[in-house]
Amino acid sequence: LRDARELLHERTPGTTTLSELAEAVGVHPAHLARSFRREYGLTVGQYARALRLDWASAQLALPDATLAGIAAGAGFADQSHFTRAFRAHTGVTPGRYRELIRG
């Protein structure tokens, strides 16, 4: 499980499927999914999404990074999908988050 978690961290902000992750660590996808959820309290997908949103949070501090560019870089289909996920994760929209961290 530690190897799977480390791979997710290494590959962020890119996306990795459960099957790719399971193959990389040498276990069946269903076994990885069950064990990961039991150990970390989140599905592999939920954990990976949280990592991508944390990456996006750091990108919002960069002066030249656009919201659309950050959304695409974090693997979201469009800016509105990113905004909904970001708000659910942080409690504020990406634009508001950027305002708050820039002061």
Protein Blocks (a to p, Z undefined) as FASTA:
>chain_A
ZZmmmmmmmmpcbdcdfklmmmmnopafklmmmmmmmmnopafklmmmmmmmmmmmmmmm
pmklcfklmmmmnopablklmmmmmmmmnopafklmmmmmnZZ
